[in-house]
Amino acid sequence: MRTKHMMLSALGAGAAYLLRNKQARQKLMSQFQNFTNGSKSKQDTQTP
């Protein structure tokens, strides 16, 4: 229970930080887009 509470607190703090900091939010979104684009290209090359 305590671990779950700590994880939820950390998640809430991270969300609050991203809501207030536009640069951090944009950086995170660009990293996520690069990750998803990279995984798509890897799947395309693995398909016979």
mmCIF entry with sequence, helices, sheets and N, C-alpha, C, O atoms, coordinates in Angstrom:
data_MODEL
# 
_entry.id   MODEL 
# 
_entity.id                         1 
_entity.type                       polymer 
_entity.pdbx_number_of_molecules   1 
# 
_entity_poly.entity_id                      1 
_entity_poly.type                           'polypeptide(L)' 
_entity_poly.nstd_linkage                   no 
_entity_poly.nstd_monomer                   no 
_entity_poly.pdbx_seq_one_letter_code       MRTKHMMLSALGAGAAYLLRNKQARQKLMSQFQNFTNGSKSKQDTQTP 
_entity_poly.pdbx_seq_one_letter_code_can   MRTKHMMLSALGAGAAYLLRNKQARQKLMSQFQNFTNGSKSKQDTQTP 
_entity_poly.pdbx_strand_id                 A 
# 
loop_
_entity_poly_seq.entity_id 
_entity_poly_seq.num 
_entity_poly_seq.mon_id 
_entity_poly_seq.hetero 
1 1  MET n 
1 2  ARG n 
1 3  THR n 
1 4  LYS n 
1 5  HIS n 
1 6  MET n 
1 7  MET n 
1 8  LEU n 
1 9  SER n 
1 10 ALA n 
1 11 LEU n 
1 12 GLY n 
1 13 ALA n 
1 14 GLY n 
1 15 ALA n 
1 16 ALA n 
1 17 TYR n 
1 18 LEU n 
1 19 LEU n 
1 20 ARG n 
1 21 ASN n 
1 22 LYS n 
1 23 GLN n 
1 24 ALA n 
1 25 ARG n 
1 26 GLN n 
1 27 LYS n 
1 28 LEU n 
1 29 MET n 
1 30 SER n 
1 31 GLN n 
1 32 PHE n 
1 33 GLN n 
1 34 ASN n 
1 35 PHE n 
1 36 THR n 
1 37 ASN n 
1 38 GLY n 
1 39 SER n 
1 40 LYS n 
1 41 SER n 
1 42 LYS n 
1 43 GLN n 
1 44 ASP n 
1 45 THR n 
1 46 GLN n 
1 47 THR n 
1 48 PRO n 
# 
_struct_asym.id          A 
_struct_asym.entity_id   1 
# 
loop_
_struct_conf.conf_type_id 
_struct_conf.id 
_struct_conf.pdbx_PDB_helix_id 
_struct_conf.beg_label_comp_id 
_struct_conf.beg_label_asym_id 
_struct_conf.beg_label_seq_id 
_struct_conf.pdbx_beg_PDB_ins_code 
_struct_conf.end_label_comp_id 
_struct_conf.end_label_asym_id 
_struct_conf.end_label_seq_id 
_struct_conf.pdbx_end_PDB_ins_code 
_struct_conf.beg_auth_comp_id 
_struct_conf.beg_auth_asym_id 
_struct_conf.beg_auth_seq_id 
_struct_conf.end_auth_comp_id 
_struct_conf.end_auth_asym_id 
_struct_conf.end_auth_seq_id 
_struct_conf.pdbx_PDB_helix_class 
_struct_conf.details 
_struct_conf.pdbx_PDB_helix_length 
HELX_P HELX_P1 AA1 ARG A 2  ? ARG A 20 ? ARG A 2  ARG A 20 1 ? 19 
HELX_P HELX_P2 AA2 LYS A 22 ? GLN A 46 ? LYS A 22 GLN A 46 1 ? 25 
# 
_struct_conf_type.id          HELX_P 
_struct_conf_type.criteria    ? 
_struct_conf_type.reference   ? 
# 
loop_
_atom_site.group_PDB 
_atom_site.id 
_atom_site.type_symbol 
_atom_site.label_atom_id 
_atom_site.label_alt_id 
_atom_site.label_comp_id 
_atom_site.label_asym_id 
_atom_site.label_entity_id 
_atom_site.label_seq_id 
_atom_site.pdbx_PDB_ins_code 
_atom_site.Cartn_x 
_atom_site.Cartn_y 
_atom_site.Cartn_z 
_atom_site.occupancy 
_atom_site.B_iso_or_equiv 
_atom_site.pdbx_formal_charge 
_atom_site.auth_seq_id 
_atom_site.auth_comp_id 
_atom_site.auth_asym_id 
_atom_site.auth_atom_id 
_atom_site.pdbx_PDB_model_num 
ATOM 1   N N  . MET A 1 1  ? 0.830  -1.196  0.000   1.00 0.00 ? 1  MET A N  1 
ATOM 2   C CA . MET A 1 1  ? 0.000  0.000   0.000   1.00 0.00 ? 1  MET A CA 1 
ATOM 3   C C  . MET A 1 1  ? 0.869  1.252   0.000   1.00 0.00 ? 1  MET A C  1 
ATOM 4   O O  . MET A 1 1  ? 0.588  2.218   -0.709  1.00 0.00 ? 1  MET A O  1 
ATOM 5   N N  . ARG A 1 2  ? 1.916  1.222   0.796   1.00 0.00 ? 2  ARG A N  1 
ATOM 6   C CA . ARG A 1 2  ? 2.784  2.389   0.876   1.00 0.00 ? 2  ARG A CA 1 
ATOM 7   C C  . ARG A 1 2  ? 3.497  2.643   -0.453  1.00 0.00 ? 2  ARG A C  1 
ATOM 8   O O  . ARG A 1 2  ? 3.639  3.791   -0.875  1.00 0.00 ? 2  ARG A O  1 
ATOM 9   N N  . THR A 1 3  ? 3.941  1.579   -1.106  1.00 0.00 ? 3  THR A N  1 
ATOM 10  C CA . THR A 1 3  ? 4.617  1.719   -2.392  1.00 0.00 ? 3  THR A CA 1 
ATOM 11  C C  . THR A 1 3  ? 3.660  2.288   -3.436  1.00 0.00 ? 3  THR A C  1 
ATOM 12  O O  . THR A 1 3  ? 4.039  3.137   -4.242  1.00 0.00 ? 3  THR A O  1 
ATOM 13  N N  . LYS A 1 4  ? 2.431  1.817   -3.412  1.00 0.00 ? 4  LYS A N  1 
ATOM 14  C CA . LYS A 1 4  ? 1.432  2.315   -4.354  1.00 0.00 ? 4  LYS A CA 1 
ATOM 15  C C  . LYS A 1 4  ? 1.179  3.813   -4.139  1.00 0.00 ? 4  LYS A C  1 
ATOM 16  O O  . LYS A 1 4  ? 1.052  4.574   -5.099  1.00 0.00 ? 4  LYS A O  1 
ATOM 17  N N  . HIS A 1 5  ? 1.111  4.215   -2.892  1.00 0.00 ? 5  HIS A N  1 
ATOM 18  C CA . HIS A 1 5  ? 0.897  5.623   -2.575  1.00 0.00 ? 5  HIS A CA 1 
ATOM 19  C C  . HIS A 1 5  ? 2.081  6.473   -3.039  1.00 0.00 ? 5  HIS A C  1 
ATOM 20  O O  . HIS A 1 5  ? 1.889  7.570   -3.565  1.00 0.00 ? 5  HIS A O  1 
ATOM 21  N N  . MET A 1 6  ? 3.290  5.976   -2.849  1.00 0.00 ? 6  MET A N  1 
ATOM 22  C CA . MET A 1 6  ? 4.488  6.704   -3.280  1.00 0.00 ? 6  MET A CA 1 
ATOM 23  C C  . MET A 1 6  ? 4.529  6.830   -4.804  1.00 0.00 ? 6  MET A C  1 
ATOM 24  O O  . MET A 1 6  ? 4.899  7.880   -5.329  1.00 0.00 ? 6  MET A O  1 
ATOM 25  N N  . MET A 1 7  ? 4.153  5.771   -5.511  1.00 0.00 ? 7  MET A N  1 
ATOM 26  C CA . MET A 1 7  ? 4.148  5.810   -6.971  1.00 0.00 ? 7  MET A CA 1 
ATOM 27  C C  . MET A 1 7  ? 3.114  6.807   -7.489  1.00 0.00 ? 7  MET A C  1 
ATOM 28  O O  . MET A 1 7  ? 3.384  7.553   -8.431  1.00 0.00 ? 7  MET A O  1 
ATOM 29  N N  . LEU A 1 8  ? 1.940  6.820   -6.879  1.00 0.00 ? 8  LEU A N  1 
ATOM 30  C CA . LEU A 1 8  ? 0.913  7.765   -7.294  1.00 0.00 ? 8  LEU A CA 1 
ATOM 31  C C  . LEU A 1 8  ? 1.318  9.206   -6.995  1.00 0.00 ? 8  LEU A C  1 
ATOM 32  O O  . LEU A 1 8  ? 1.006  10.111  -7.768  1.00 0.00 ? 8  LEU A O  1 
ATOM 33  N N  . SER A 1 9  ? 1.999  9.420   -5.899  1.00 0.00 ? 9  SER A N  1 
ATOM 34  C CA . SER A 1 9  ? 2.485  10.755  -5.557  1.00 0.00 ? 9  SER A CA 1 
ATOM 35  C C  . SER A 1 9  ? 3.524  11.225  -6.565  1.00 0.00 ? 9  SER A C  1 
ATOM 36  O O  . SER A 1 9  ? 3.500  12.380  -6.992  1.00 0.00 ? 9  SER A O  1 
ATOM 37  N N  . ALA A 1 10 ? 4.438  10.334  -6.946  1.00 0.00 ? 10 ALA A N  1 
ATOM 38  C CA . ALA A 1 10 ? 5.457  10.679  -7.931  1.00 0.00 ? 10 ALA A CA 1 
ATOM 39  C C  . ALA A 1 10 ? 4.829  10.961  -9.294  1.00 0.00 ? 10 ALA A C  1 
ATOM 40  O O  . ALA A 1 10 ? 5.248  11.883  -9.994  1.00 0.00 ? 10 ALA A O  1 
ATOM 41  N N  . LEU A 1 11 ? 3.843  10.186  -9.663  1.00 0.00 ? 11 LEU A N  1 
ATOM 42  C CA . LEU A 1 11 ? 3.143  10.408  -10.924 1.00 0.00 ? 11 LEU A CA 1 
ATOM 43  C C  . LEU A 1 11 ? 2.415  11.756  -10.926 1.00 0.00 ? 11 LEU A C  1 
ATOM 44  O O  . LEU A 1 11 ? 2.444  12.483  -11.919 1.00 0.00 ? 11 LEU A O  1 
ATOM 45  N N  . GLY A 1 12 ? 1.778  12.074  -9.826  1.00 0.00 ? 12 GLY A N  1 
ATOM 46  C CA . GLY A 1 12 ? 1.093  13.361  -9.713  1.00 0.00 ? 12 GLY A CA 1 
ATOM 47  C C  . GLY A 1 12 ? 2.058  14.530  -9.760  1.00 0.00 ? 12 GLY A C  1 
ATOM 48  O O  . GLY A 1 12 ? 1.776  15.546  -10.394 1.00 0.00 ? 12 GLY A O  1 
ATOM 49  N N  . ALA A 1 13 ? 3.196  14.393  -9.092  1.00 0.00 ? 13 ALA A N  1 
ATOM 50  C CA . ALA A 1 13 ? 4.201  15.458  -9.109  1.00 0.00 ? 13 ALA A CA 1 
ATOM 51  C C  . ALA A 1 13 ? 4.764  15.640  -10.515 1.00 0.00 ? 13 ALA A C  1 
ATOM 52  O O  . ALA A 1 13 ? 4.985  16.772  -10.947 1.00 0.00 ? 13 ALA A O  1 
ATOM 53  N N  . GLY A 1 14 ? 4.997  14.560  -11.224 1.00 0.00 ? 14 GLY A N  1 
ATOM 54  C CA . GLY A 1 14 ? 5.497  14.641  -12.599 1.00 0.00 ? 14 GLY A CA 1 
ATOM 55  C C  . GLY A 1 14 ? 4.490  15.289  -13.519 1.00 0.00 ? 14 GLY A C  1 
ATOM 56  O O  . GLY A 1 14 ? 4.861  16.096  -14.372 1.00 0.00 ? 14 GLY A O  1 
ATOM 57  N N  . ALA A 1 15 ? 3.226  14.953  -13.364 1.00 0.00 ? 15 ALA A N  1 
ATOM 58  C CA . ALA A 1 15 ? 2.179  15.558  -14.187 1.00 0.00 ? 15 ALA A CA 1 
ATOM 59  C C  . ALA A 1 15 ? 2.059  17.045  -13.908 1.00 0.00 ? 15 ALA A C  1 
ATOM 60  O O  . ALA A 1 15 ? 1.895  17.838  -14.835 1.00 0.00 ? 15 ALA A O  1 
ATOM 61  N N  . ALA A 1 16 ? 2.138  17.431  -12.648 1.00 0.00 ? 16 ALA A N  1 
ATOM 62  C CA . ALA A 1 16 ? 2.069  18.851  -12.291 1.00 0.00 ? 16 ALA A CA 1 
ATOM 63  C C  . ALA A 1 16 ? 3.249  19.608  -12.885 1.00 0.00 ? 16 ALA A C  1 
ATOM 64  O O  . ALA A 1 16 ? 3.089  20.730  -13.367 1.00 0.00 ? 16 ALA A O  1 
ATOM 65  N N  . TYR A 1 17 ? 4.427  19.003  -12.854 1.00 0.00 ? 17 TYR A N  1 
ATOM 66  C CA . TYR A 1 17 ? 5.614  19.638  -13.425 1.00 0.00 ? 17 TYR A CA 1 
ATOM 67  C C  . TYR A 1 17 ? 5.439  19.849  -14.924 1.00 0.00 ? 17 TYR A C  1 
ATOM 68  O O  . TYR A 1 17 ? 5.752  20.919  -15.447 1.00 0.00 ? 17 TYR A O  1 
ATOM 69  N N  . LEU A 1 18 ? 4.941  18.830  -15.610 1.00 0.00 ? 18 LEU A N  1 
ATOM 70  C CA . LEU A 1 18 ? 4.769  18.945  -17.056 1.00 0.00 ? 18 LEU A CA 1 
ATOM 71  C C  . LEU A 1 18 ? 3.690  19.964  -17.419 1.00 0.00 ? 18 LEU A C  1 
ATOM 72  O O  . LEU A 1 18 ? 3.790  20.629  -18.450 1.00 0.00 ? 18 LEU A O  1 
ATOM 73  N N  . LEU A 1 19 ? 2.670  20.090  -16.588 1.00 0.00 ? 19 LEU A N  1 
ATOM 74  C CA . LEU A 1 19 ? 1.628  21.073  -16.860 1.00 0.00 ? 19 LEU A CA 1 
ATOM 75  C C  . LEU A 1 19 ? 2.161  22.494  -16.740 1.00 0.00 ? 19 LEU A C  1 
ATOM 76  O O  . LEU A 1 19 ? 1.691  23.393  -17.438 1.00 0.00 ? 19 LEU A O  1 
ATOM 77  N N  . ARG A 1 20 ? 3.122  22.700  -15.874 1.00 0.00 ? 20 ARG A N  1 
ATOM 78  C CA . ARG A 1 20 ? 3.651  24.046  -15.642 1.00 0.00 ? 20 ARG A CA 1 
ATOM 79  C C  . ARG A 1 20 ? 4.827  24.390  -16.541 1.00 0.00 ? 20 ARG A C  1 
ATOM 80  O O  . ARG A 1 20 ? 5.065  25.570  -16.803 1.00 0.00 ? 20 ARG A O  1 
ATOM 81  N N  . ASN A 1 21 ? 5.567  23.406  -17.020 1.00 0.00 ? 21 ASN A N  1 
ATOM 82  C CA . ASN A 1 21 ? 6.794  23.655  -17.760 1.00 0.00 ? 21 ASN A CA 1 
ATOM 83  C C  . ASN A 1 21 ? 6.614  23.254  -19.227 1.00 0.00 ? 21 ASN A C  1 
ATOM 84  O O  . ASN A 1 21 ? 6.637  22.070  -19.565 1.00 0.00 ? 21 ASN A O  1 
ATOM 85  N N  . LYS A 1 22 ? 6.435  24.260  -20.092 1.00 0.00 ? 22 LYS A N  1 
ATOM 86  C CA . LYS A 1 22 ? 6.148  23.999  -21.504 1.00 0.00 ? 22 LYS A CA 1 
ATOM 87  C C  . LYS A 1 22 ? 7.336  23.354  -22.216 1.00 0.00 ? 22 LYS A C  1 
ATOM 88  O O  . LYS A 1 22 ? 7.140  22.455  -23.034 1.00 0.00 ? 22 LYS A O  1 
ATOM 89  N N  . GLN A 1 23 ? 8.554  23.790  -21.927 1.00 0.00 ? 23 GLN A N  1 
ATOM 90  C CA . GLN A 1 23 ? 9.732  23.217  -22.585 1.00 0.00 ? 23 GLN A CA 1 
ATOM 91  C C  . GLN A 1 23 ? 9.903  21.743  -22.243 1.00 0.00 ? 23 GLN A C  1 
ATOM 92  O O  . GLN A 1 23 ? 10.219 20.937  -23.118 1.00 0.00 ? 23 GLN A O  1 
ATOM 93  N N  . ALA A 1 24 ? 9.701  21.389  -21.000 1.00 0.00 ? 24 ALA A N  1 
ATOM 94  C CA . ALA A 1 24 ? 9.826  19.991  -20.587 1.00 0.00 ? 24 ALA A CA 1 
ATOM 95  C C  . ALA A 1 24 ? 8.752  19.142  -21.266 1.00 0.00 ? 24 ALA A C  1 
ATOM 96  O O  . ALA A 1 24 ? 9.010  18.011  -21.676 1.00 0.00 ? 24 ALA A O  1 
ATOM 97  N N  . ARG A 1 25 ? 7.559  19.696  -21.378 1.00 0.00 ? 25 ARG A N  1 
ATOM 98  C CA . ARG A 1 25 ? 6.458  18.983  -22.024 1.00 0.00 ? 25 ARG A CA 1 
ATOM 99  C C  . ARG A 1 25 ? 6.766  18.749  -23.496 1.00 0.00 ? 25 ARG A C  1 
ATOM 100 O O  . ARG A 1 25 ? 6.532  17.653  -24.006 1.00 0.00 ? 25 ARG A O  1 
ATOM 101 N N  . GLN A 1 26 ? 7.286  19.759  -24.188 1.00 0.00 ? 26 GLN A N  1 
ATOM 102 C CA . GLN A 1 26 ? 7.617  19.615  -25.605 1.00 0.00 ? 26 GLN A CA 1 
ATOM 103 C C  . GLN A 1 26 ? 8.749  18.617  -25.815 1.00 0.00 ? 26 GLN A C  1 
ATOM 104 O O  . GLN A 1 26 ? 8.718  17.828  -26.759 1.00 0.00 ? 26 GLN A O  1 
ATOM 105 N N  . LYS A 1 27 ? 9.751  18.651  -24.932 1.00 0.00 ? 27 LYS A N  1 
ATOM 106 C CA . LYS A 1 27 ? 10.866 17.719  -25.034 1.00 0.00 ? 27 LYS A CA 1 
ATOM 107 C C  . LYS A 1 27 ? 10.390 16.280  -24.845 1.00 0.00 ? 27 LYS A C  1 
ATOM 108 O O  . LYS A 1 27 ? 10.796 15.383  -25.583 1.00 0.00 ? 27 LYS A O  1 
ATOM 109 N N  . LEU A 1 28 ? 9.532  16.069  -23.858 1.00 0.00 ? 28 LEU A N  1 
ATOM 110 C CA . LEU A 1 28 ? 9.004  14.733  -23.610 1.00 0.00 ? 28 LEU A CA 1 
ATOM 111 C C  . LEU A 1 28 ? 8.188  14.230  -24.799 1.00 0.00 ? 28 LEU A C  1 
ATOM 112 O O  . LEU A 1 28 ? 8.303  13.067  -25.185 1.00 0.00 ? 28 LEU A O  1 
ATOM 113 N N  . MET A 1 29 ? 7.364  15.105  -25.378 1.00 0.00 ? 29 MET A N  1 
ATOM 114 C CA . MET A 1 29 ? 6.549  14.707  -26.525 1.00 0.00 ? 29 MET A CA 1 
ATOM 115 C C  . MET A 1 29 ? 7.421  14.379  -27.738 1.00 0.00 ? 29 MET A C  1 
ATOM 116 O O  . MET A 1 29 ? 7.133  13.424  -28.458 1.00 0.00 ? 29 MET A O  1 
ATOM 117 N N  . SER A 1 30 ? 8.473  15.150  -27.972 1.00 0.00 ? 30 SER A N  1 
ATOM 118 C CA . SER A 1 30 ? 9.347  14.866  -29.113 1.00 0.00 ? 30 SER A CA 1 
ATOM 119 C C  . SER A 1 30 ? 10.093 13.552  -28.904 1.00 0.00 ? 30 SER A C  1 
ATOM 120 O O  . SER A 1 30 ? 10.284 12.794  -29.854 1.00 0.00 ? 30 SER A O  1 
ATOM 121 N N  . GLN A 1 31 ? 10.517 13.274  -27.669 1.00 0.00 ? 31 GLN A N  1 
ATOM 122 C CA . GLN A 1 31 ? 11.178 12.004  -27.383 1.00 0.00 ? 31 GLN A CA 1 
ATOM 123 C C  . GLN A 1 31 ? 10.220 10.839  -27.587 1.00 0.00 ? 31 GLN A C  1 
ATOM 124 O O  . GLN A 1 31 ? 10.604 9.800   -28.123 1.00 0.00 ? 31 GLN A O  1 
ATOM 125 N N  . PHE A 1 32 ? 8.980  11.012  -27.161 1.00 0.00 ? 32 PHE A N  1 
ATOM 126 C CA . PHE A 1 32 ? 7.982  9.951   -27.338 1.00 0.00 ? 32 PHE A CA 1 
ATOM 127 C C  . PHE A 1 32 ? 7.705  9.712   -28.817 1.00 0.00 ? 32 PHE A C  1 
ATOM 128 O O  . PHE A 1 32 ? 7.586  8.563   -29.245 1.00 0.00 ? 32 PHE A O  1 
ATOM 129 N N  . GLN A 1 33 ? 7.601  10.784  -29.606 1.00 0.00 ? 33 GLN A N  1 
ATOM 130 C CA . GLN A 1 33 ? 7.372  10.638  -31.040 1.00 0.00 ? 33 GLN A CA 1 
ATOM 131 C C  . GLN A 1 33 ? 8.549  9.953   -31.721 1.00 0.00 ? 33 GLN A C  1 
ATOM 132 O O  . GLN A 1 33 ? 8.349  9.109   -32.594 1.00 0.00 ? 33 GLN A O  1 
ATOM 133 N N  . ASN A 1 34 ? 9.777  10.305  -31.331 1.00 0.00 ? 34 ASN A N  1 
ATOM 134 C CA . ASN A 1 34 ? 10.952 9.646   -31.896 1.00 0.00 ? 34 ASN A CA 1 
ATOM 135 C C  . ASN A 1 34 ? 10.968 8.171   -31.535 1.00 0.00 ? 34 ASN A C  1 
ATOM 136 O O  . ASN A 1 34 ? 11.346 7.335   -32.356 1.00 0.00 ? 34 ASN A O  1 
ATOM 137 N N  . PHE A 1 35 ? 10.564 7.847   -30.325 1.00 0.00 ? 35 PHE A N  1 
ATOM 138 C CA . PHE A 1 35 ? 10.517 6.453   -29.892 1.00 0.00 ? 35 PHE A CA 1 
ATOM 139 C C  . PHE A 1 35 ? 9.492  5.669   -30.701 1.00 0.00 ? 35 PHE A C  1 
ATOM 140 O O  . PHE A 1 35 ? 9.774  4.559   -31.152 1.00 0.00 ? 35 PHE A O  1 
ATOM 141 N N  . THR A 1 36 ? 8.300  6.243   -30.889 1.00 0.00 ? 36 THR A N  1 
ATOM 142 C CA . THR A 1 36 ? 7.271  5.530   -31.640 1.00 0.00 ? 36 THR A CA 1 
ATOM 143 C C  . THR A 1 36 ? 7.642  5.422   -33.111 1.00 0.00 ? 36 THR A C  1 
ATOM 144 O O  . THR A 1 36 ? 7.374  4.396   -33.736 1.00 0.00 ? 36 THR A O  1 
ATOM 145 N N  . ASN A 1 37 ? 8.248  6.448   -33.673 1.00 0.00 ? 37 ASN A N  1 
ATOM 146 C CA . ASN A 1 37 ? 8.675  6.379   -35.069 1.00 0.00 ? 37 ASN A CA 1 
ATOM 147 C C  . ASN A 1 37 ? 9.792  5.365   -35.245 1.00 0.00 ? 37 ASN A C  1 
ATOM 148 O O  . ASN A 1 37 ? 9.831  4.660   -36.254 1.00 0.00 ? 37 ASN A O  1 
ATOM 149 N N  . GLY A 1 38 ? 10.697 5.278   -34.284 1.00 0.00 ? 38 GLY A N  1 
ATOM 150 C CA . GLY A 1 38 ? 11.782 4.305   -34.340 1.00 0.00 ? 38 GLY A CA 1 
ATOM 151 C C  . GLY A 1 38 ? 11.270 2.887   -34.250 1.00 0.00 ? 38 GLY A C  1 
ATOM 152 O O  . GLY A 1 38 ? 11.777 2.008   -34.946 1.00 0.00 ? 38 GLY A O  1 
ATOM 153 N N  . SER A 1 39 ? 10.281 2.640   -33.413 1.00 0.00 ? 39 SER A N  1 
ATOM 154 C CA . SER A 1 39 ? 9.752  1.287   -33.284 1.00 0.00 ? 39 SER A CA 1 
ATOM 155 C C  . SER A 1 39 ? 8.975  0.887   -34.532 1.00 0.00 ? 39 SER A C  1 
ATOM 156 O O  . SER A 1 39 ? 8.972  -0.286  -34.904 1.00 0.00 ? 39 SER A O  1 
ATOM 157 N N  . LYS A 1 40 ? 8.316  1.843   -35.184 1.00 0.00 ? 40 LYS A N  1 
ATOM 158 C CA . LYS A 1 40 ? 7.605  1.535   -36.418 1.00 0.00 ? 40 LYS A CA 1 
ATOM 159 C C  . LYS A 1 40 ? 8.578  1.160   -37.524 1.00 0.00 ? 40 LYS A C  1 
ATOM 160 O O  . LYS A 1 40 ? 8.324  0.218   -38.274 1.00 0.00 ? 40 LYS A O  1 
ATOM 161 N N  . SER A 1 41 ? 9.698  1.888   -37.638 1.00 0.00 ? 41 SER A N  1 
ATOM 162 C CA . SER A 1 41 ? 10.663 1.590   -38.693 1.00 0.00 ? 41 SER A CA 1 
ATOM 163 C C  . SER A 1 41 ? 11.328 0.246   -38.447 1.00 0.00 ? 41 SER A C  1 
ATOM 164 O O  . SER A 1 41 ? 11.650 -0.460  -39.404 1.00 0.00 ? 41 SER A O  1 
ATOM 165 N N  . LYS A 1 42 ? 11.543 -0.130  -37.184 1.00 0.00 ? 42 LYS A N  1 
ATOM 166 C CA . LYS A 1 42 ? 12.111 -1.431  -36.870 1.00 0.00 ? 42 LYS A CA 1 
ATOM 167 C C  . LYS A 1 42 ? 11.143 -2.547  -37.256 1.00 0.00 ? 42 LYS A C  1 
ATOM 168 O O  . LYS A 1 42 ? 11.568 -3.589  -37.754 1.00 0.00 ? 42 LYS A O  1 
ATOM 169 N N  . GLN A 1 43 ? 9.839  -2.336  -37.030 1.00 0.00 ? 43 GLN A N  1 
ATOM 170 C CA . GLN A 1 43 ? 8.852  -3.333  -37.391 1.00 0.00 ? 43 GLN A CA 1 
ATOM 171 C C  . GLN A 1 43 ? 8.772  -3.491  -38.907 1.00 0.00 ? 43 GLN A C  1 
ATOM 172 O O  . GLN A 1 43 ? 8.595  -4.603  -39.406 1.00 0.00 ? 43 GLN A O  1 
ATOM 173 N N  . ASP A 1 44 ? 8.901  -2.391  -39.637 1.00 0.00 ? 44 ASP A N  1 
ATOM 174 C CA . ASP A 1 44 ? 8.838  -2.448  -41.087 1.00 0.00 ? 44 ASP A CA 1 
ATOM 175 C C  . ASP A 1 44 ? 10.022 -3.240  -41.666 1.00 0.00 ? 44 ASP A C  1 
ATOM 176 O O  . ASP A 1 44 ? 9.849  -3.974  -42.639 1.00 0.00 ? 44 ASP A O  1 
ATOM 177 N N  . THR A 1 45 ? 11.202 -3.101  -41.089 1.00 0.00 ? 45 THR A N  1 
ATOM 178 C CA . THR A 1 45 ? 12.359 -3.817  -41.601 1.00 0.00 ? 45 THR A CA 1 
ATOM 179 C C  . THR A 1 45 ? 12.328 -5.284  -41.224 1.00 0.00 ? 45 THR A C  1 
ATOM 180 O O  . THR A 1 45 ? 12.933 -6.100  -41.918 1.00 0.00 ? 45 THR A O  1 
ATOM 181 N N  . GLN A 1 46 ? 11.641 -5.652  -40.144 1.00 0.00 ? 46 GLN A N  1 
ATOM 182 C CA . GLN A 1 46 ? 11.588 -7.044  -39.721 1.00 0.00 ? 46 GLN A CA 1 
ATOM 183 C C  . GLN A 1 46 ? 10.524 -7.835  -40.468 1.00 0.00 ? 46 GLN A C  1 
ATOM 184 O O  . GLN A 1 46 ? 10.563 -9.066  -40.472 1.00 0.00 ? 46 GLN A O  1 
ATOM 185 N N  . THR A 1 47 ? 9.579  -7.157  -41.095 1.00 0.00 ? 47 THR A N  1 
ATOM 186 C CA . THR A 1 47 ? 8.521  -7.846  -41.805 1.00 0.00 ? 47 THR A CA 1 
ATOM 187 C C  . THR A 1 47 ? 9.053  -8.368  -43.137 1.00 0.00 ? 47 THR A C  1 
ATOM 188 O O  . THR A 1 47 ? 9.636  -7.604  -43.906 1.00 0.00 ? 47 THR A O  1 
ATOM 189 N N  . PRO A 1 48 ? 8.859  -9.685  -43.431 1.00 0.00 ? 48 PRO A N  1 
ATOM 190 C CA . PRO A 1 48 ? 9.380  -10.243 -44.695 1.00 0.00 ? 48 PRO A CA 1 
ATOM 191 C C  . PRO A 1 48 ? 8.585  -9.811  -45.900 1.00 0.00 ? 48 PRO A C  1 
ATOM 192 O O  . PRO A 1 48 ? 8.905  -10.201 -47.023 1.00 0.00 ? 48 PRO A O  1 
# 
